[in-house]
Amino acid sequence: MGLILASHSAWAQSDMEKQAQKTEVWEPEPQIIAAPDNAPPSDATVLFGGAGLNAWQSVKGGDAAWTVKDGVMTVKPGSGDIRSKAEFCDVQLHLEWQVPEPDPNMQGQQRNNSGVFLQQRYEIQILDSYQNRTYSNGQAGALYKQVIPLVNAMRSPGQWQSYDIIFTAPRFDGSKLSRPGYITLLHNGVVVQNHTEIQGNTVWVGEPSYEAHGCAPIQLQDHGNLVSFRNIWVRPL
């Protein structure tokens, strides 16, 4: 009897393994990459690693005129926005930014303001939102003038902030929107935008709307303040 039970058990186990194998997917095998601590993944495109602005250009044309010192890139007020030379669609984007100690007379949107524009259209606000009240959909971590961040994760001026962004670009069928864009944003490791639907191009006045486009550069804003950046890298998804 013991042999029969053992044989039946082995048959049942074999049958279960065959059933389990039906839902095992072996191909394709995910690419192996290196993911070192405090460094870009091995498959990332480094847009700024501290050595220069070769990956950037002025939106006005020509070389990017922002300053680079000690591995840090800083806005040169009045020189204009800069954009990546490369164009991107769906991406994972990492960047670190820092605001200086504010002028006591600076309040709200004037307190060390900048922004990162995905595809040169969809702005995630960069602002000194540490003990600085402004309109909620215009503070750090906001999808500017569209969606309020879930929380304010701002560190004090002089400390480095981090943004980790997952961006799914909108899709178009000819001139018609077929699927909106989405943004997930971690500010200093905290989720502040969770698969947020983009309502259209970022505008200061009026309502956002979409216009058909393809892949496009990443843009950083010169808002007239000495905001600094480091460790900018991107992974196309």
Secondary structure, 3 states (H helix, E strand, C coil): CHHHHHHHHHHHHHHHHHHHHCCCCCCCCCCCCCCCCCCCCCCCEEEECCCCCCCEEECCCCECCCEEECCEEECCCCCCCEEECCCECCEEEEEEEECCCCCCCCCHHHCCEEEEEECCCEEEEEECCCCCCCCHHHCCCCECCCECCCCCCCCCCCCCEEEEEEEECCEEECCEEEECCEEEEEECCEEEEEEEECCCCCCCCCCCCCCCCCCECCEECCCCCCCEEEEEEEEEC
